[in-house]
Amino acid sequence: MSVDRTSHDDESLEKGTVERPIVATSVEPTEADKARGPVNIAEDPEARLYTSAPLEADDGTIYVIQQQNVGPDNELGGGEFPDPNTPPRSEAPGAA
């Protein structure tokens, strides 16, 4: 993906737009993500297969999250399958 820095003013360039978002490497864009600048995801015809819908960060940055292969040390959440060595837990309160 290329970065075209000529068609937008500096402020929208820093924050990204729906058409040219910042690509986040985590749940929210980092300073390094913002430093790379917005990208034109329309240039990649398969981007919609691994890119989230545009999101807005608390600071107004428009960004997308792209699916990436990660190892167990770089995942959010507990995953689909629990650790096989974890003892069983009682049901949640209110469970049928």
C-alpha atoms as one frame of an Amber mdcrd trajectory, in Angstrom:
protein
   0.000   0.000   0.000   1.325   3.423  -0.855   0.948   6.664   1.022  -0.124
   9.705  -0.990   0.589  12.827   1.037  -0.523  15.338  -1.594  -4.308  15.117
  -1.635  -5.197  15.969   2.001  -4.319  18.731   4.432  -1.849  17.995   7.235
  -4.459  17.553   9.984  -6.601  15.015   8.101  -3.422  13.279   6.978  -2.317
  12.805  10.584  -5.735  11.599  11.750  -6.643   9.512   8.696  -9.977   9.436
   6.897 -12.494   6.711   6.113 -10.997   6.417   2.618  -7.385   6.658   3.845
  -7.210   5.324   7.419  -4.255   4.645   9.664  -3.482   0.898   9.819  -3.280
  -0.094  13.493  -1.034  -2.902  14.658  -3.028  -3.264  17.882  -6.468  -2.460
  19.274  -5.773   1.302  19.034  -3.237   2.985  16.755   0.189   3.531  18.320
   2.416   6.534  17.706   4.421   4.367  15.280   1.215   3.526  13.368   0.358
   7.226  13.152   3.909   8.066  12.031   3.525   5.693   9.056   0.539   7.774
   7.976  -2.729   6.898   6.251  -2.870   4.300   3.501  -5.180   3.820   0.544
  -6.741   0.438   1.297  -8.680   0.615  -1.983  -5.407  -0.142  -3.803  -5.500
  -3.711  -2.431  -8.539  -5.560  -3.836  -8.304  -8.204  -1.122  -7.940  -5.764
   1.803 -11.625  -6.091   2.717 -10.983  -9.766   3.480  -8.615  -8.988   6.359
  -9.385  -5.373   7.321 -11.915  -4.140   9.882 -14.434  -1.417   9.202 -13.038
   2.078   9.867 -12.937   2.867  13.605 -12.390   6.138  15.469  -9.950   6.415
  18.386 -10.536   8.693  21.387  -8.238  11.308  19.839 -10.241  11.330  16.576
  -7.826   9.186  14.572  -9.615   7.104  11.932  -8.022   3.657  11.769  -8.553
   0.054  10.711  -7.234  -3.151  12.191  -5.777  -5.632   9.754  -5.671  -9.335
  10.572  -2.187 -10.531  11.318  -0.713 -13.869  12.242   0.368 -13.766  15.867
   1.796 -16.084  18.474   0.392 -16.803  21.924   2.367 -13.933  23.489   0.775
 -11.350  21.191  -2.936 -12.209  21.443  -5.822 -10.417  23.097  -8.383 -12.445
  25.011  -8.358 -16.048  26.099  -8.736 -17.659  22.718 -11.338 -20.154  21.612
  -9.883 -23.095  23.490  -8.878 -22.886  27.171  -5.591 -24.195  28.484  -6.063
 -27.982  28.843  -4.377 -27.849  32.278  -6.886 -25.320  33.671  -9.249 -26.959
  36.191 -13.001 -26.784  35.420 -14.866 -23.728  36.710 -18.347 -23.582  38.164
 -21.073 -22.114  36.002 -21.481 -18.372  35.876 -24.072 -16.911  38.267 -27.462
 -16.951  36.617 -26.533 -19.591  34.029 -29.317 -22.012  33.183
